[in-house]
Amino acid sequence: MGYLRYLLVGAPLALFLCTSFAQSQNNEESDLAAIYGDVDTVSIATGATQPIARAPAVATVITAAQIKAMGATDIDQVLEAVPGLHVSTFYQGYNPIYTIRGIYSDFNPRTLVLINGIPITNLYEGNRGSIWGGMPVNSVARIEVIRGPGSALYGADAYSGVINVITKNTDNILGTEAGARLGSFNSRDLWLLHGDNYRGVDIAYSLEYGTTDGQERTIEADRQTLYDKTFTNPPYSAPPASYAPGPVHLGRKYLEGRIDTAWNNWRIRFGYQGRYDLKTGAGVAQALDPAGTNKSTRFNMDVSYFMKTIKNWDTTVQLSYLDTSAESDLTLFPPGAFGGAYPNGMIGNPYVYERHSRLSLSSFYSGWLRHRIRLGAGINYGDLYKVKETKNFNPDGTPIGSVVDVTESAPFMRPHNRTNTYLLGQDEWSIANDWALTAGLRYDNYSDFGDTVNPRAALVWQTAYNLTSKLLYGRAFRAPSFLELYNINNPVALGNPNLKPETIDTLELAFDYQATDKLRTGLNLFHYRMHDIIRFIPDPAPASTSTAQNAGDQNGYGLEWEINWSISHTIKLNANYALQRSEDQTTHTDPGNAPHHEIYGGVSWSFKTDWLLNPQITWIGKRPRAFGDTRPALESYTLVDMTLRRTHIKDNFEFAASIRNIFNADAREPSPSPGLIPNDLPLAGRNFYVELRYTNY
């Protein structure tokens, strides 16, 4: 019951903090309103647009104008500004780990990412895919984030939170935008956006291309360094094989295109994300691999029909399709590894191909006084339809000699598919003038692991004309990935087809205080309990493998505080602080790798007509190690960034220059336990870019 103490203490604390910021402000209109756009409404909380202060969730909205002002070039840089969300790094390709409220995992399957409300989750690892390569932001209209469970609306993997990336259409583009960017690490980006109405049809499209060599900070030692210590001593006499100390490898090329069309009650969207020559980061086996490359293509399409002809009913029917591929040519361990057993290196080349089809029906009914009812149903079909693998080692890790195709004889995975059908219901009930109760329930049936039911309830009280209080409860689940269910012929990790989904129950108490029209602040307190966590448990000797099991529980609590303050008509401050504590119920220790404290602050200063300066500071506190990792806690770091933008150069042009990590901090994210990369994963040092943009809308 310890978390109740935090909730009870937090309620008066929130009121105190809010009141302390209730300073009198001038009544002049803020010139920055045009810059920041509509940040006061959110749709992700219920599926319908509503004021963020009264939404039955803890939510954050970041608009395209804010993204541009902060100088972000990728969604990861944007998300670091969200309270309680830290973007950590996975050693494989430096893929992002969206750690919400301290819930950390290597493959990051517990955070659901949507593009225009549609999941982009891959079956194999249960995340955005092992070959991610970032997502540029020029075509992004806004990003909505809810911290906390979302399975009552969004189903699987809306576990610690939901991130919805909404792309631009003719509401945001009515004309042409083109731009070019040059920066550190031989980085080059080009983009073109255009939107118009052609004979009653709204059409918007975007095309973005970029290439970079990537930052090259040094990995001082890696997994092969540890093996070299064994194989360079008697009875072995092999020379060292590791590439460490050596640079992390983060080069890539990307091509991204989108088309959004709308007419009458129809909307059709197409998207393509190509990632080419994507390097391996710190290596897929935690051993540097300078020659390894990855390639991924992601194609999506969705068709929506909005039907409003039936009185009091607002219905949407949507059909969507996602096709993804992941192709890799990798050297797991370098030439000469294992005492010379692999003269050409230990080579493994996995290929995975997936198709996802979704059909959904969602309907809002508003004919019942004081109620808005939402009903939904759908069917999702995911098909990991093709697997290919070539390698030069056996399932037990012994060498074969040459690289052979094991697709038919001993692949890491066989093709599998999954069907998910669901029903959901939600009632937004205005039980009194100042009270609203939102209650919802979603039932999911999966063809491979069975049923799951996830409820939500949110009581929102307009405590005063400028203060909103929320009491929130939700349950969410994470579906086992195909890697966890069906992995075979792997010398390290094996799947288990008898797994159950992970679950989490979360209780939240939140306050939103609009002290003046210039000042808004909020405080959120949360407690969660995770059950049936999926972990790879070592198999009995003499086996050297581990098998996926439901073998863990975790509890956590914390708070998030944020402030948005228009200090004057030229200066706007956004800042937040997050605290979290969690405990593994098996070891009674901190699960590790997630910061206990985070601070973010950003200022937008229109110091002169058509000039905007945006300094930002991000502080990430110490990160304790996972159980069994004897290394000391990973030190905190501070990043300071600065972006200067000049608009309305000859009306249609604007120029920007940005410096990131100004003070060249040695910032690092944790490598996995027990520390095969002992000095962790270095982030980019000081870097910069310059940008020229043309806009005629």
C-alpha angles and dihedrals in degrees: 000000000000092000091062088063090057092048093049093046091044097057097066090035089059092051090048093050093046093048092048089062095047095111123159114259135195116259097230118124113260114242087208092067089084090052097051100041123185105352095142099074132065134184102185095078097068106357092259129084114260139150110289092226091061098036113121092239142055101262142171128197125197118186131209090254091055091046091053093045093053091051095238117164098180133037091244090067089051096049093054086072092061113102112253094008118110122183106218127177135248117212093232105086089331089273113184121259109205100210110192118187092346096302100140131176133158099240092034099221094154096076116072116216119197131186109208090344096307121113118243093194116144121220098223101062100008093238138084090296134281091263102055107145096184132275121256118224107216091099094042116109097184143335121225121195132185119192111211135035121336105168093110086072107017104031124209123036096008082121113126093010149323128247117196117191110199115198127214125270133169090295086069102026120046101153133005136314125182130172148170131203133191124187153142122320090037089288119172128176133180129182141177128191128180135172134177145143116256114191093326096320119113110216126180126171138176135193124190130180130179144164133189140170089218129225114303107204114159128268100208096197136359141185092284089054088062092048091049089061088062100042097045091059129071133315081032126052103182119142119248112280103187121113088212132142083052142114127286109248114231109149119138147157123216138188120190128180135173137181123192120186129177135175132160105328096339133095125181123183133185127190137182128188116183122183116188136181089004110177126225104247107212091351130275091260094040089262118112114258112185094175099047119109138184134201130193136174124191121188122182136178132178134182120198130186118195113205119192101154096103112081114257092359125109109186133181126192115193134184118188138177132195125186118188136177135187119194122178138182105191143169104209093190125014129256110289093027121156096024094312095310088128107042091174095037131263101291129198126168113186122184124190128184125188139180125197125191124183134184118185139174121199125177134180120203118198102169095100114085113252092001136097111190124199122196124182142173136173151154126228124192121193122186125187087194104169136033127178130180137175122180145146101233138072125243089264092055098254117135123262097192108232128037110269135182108251096172092118101027107042115352124167089241140014121217113276136170138203134205121201123187122182147179126198138183131187134178123197102195125186095208092177138354093276100026132077128178121198116191127174144167133193127194119200129187120195124194093220107040108015135234136349132180122201124187132190135191130183128182112196119190124190090216093180134352089272102028127075124187124196134192110192136184128179143161123210139176140207119217116226110255121236089248088060094043105039112016110139139170091029120139091212116026130030129189129239118211091198096068123132124214120267115247136201132192116201132189119192138183115195137179128195116191124187098194093178136343086272100045131058126168135173141190126200127188122190144179126188140182120204121200137189093015110190114237136164106247121197113255121234117280137300087036115092094199134097125218128210113255138169091247114141150061128194134189127198144170138179148129141253124206125186140174132196111190132173094205091184137345088278104036128064126179127202117181139156143177128203132193127186138172125184138174133205105228093212099053097020089226135113109281087229140217097069122100118246091209133033131177129187129179131174132175127196111201122185091196094167137010109291093002123110126182119192118186117181134187126195122187120189116191129221117299118216120221126252120258111288095023106115096190117113118259114286110258124248122253139200125213122195119193132181131194126186119193130186115194134190097034100170086346099282106048132075133183130207136184124189134187119194125197090011094185094047093239118193094239118177138180122210123272114216124278132299090030109252084163093045099189095048129229117315119219125215119293124219110330139162146190139195123212138193119195133185120202129173100180 
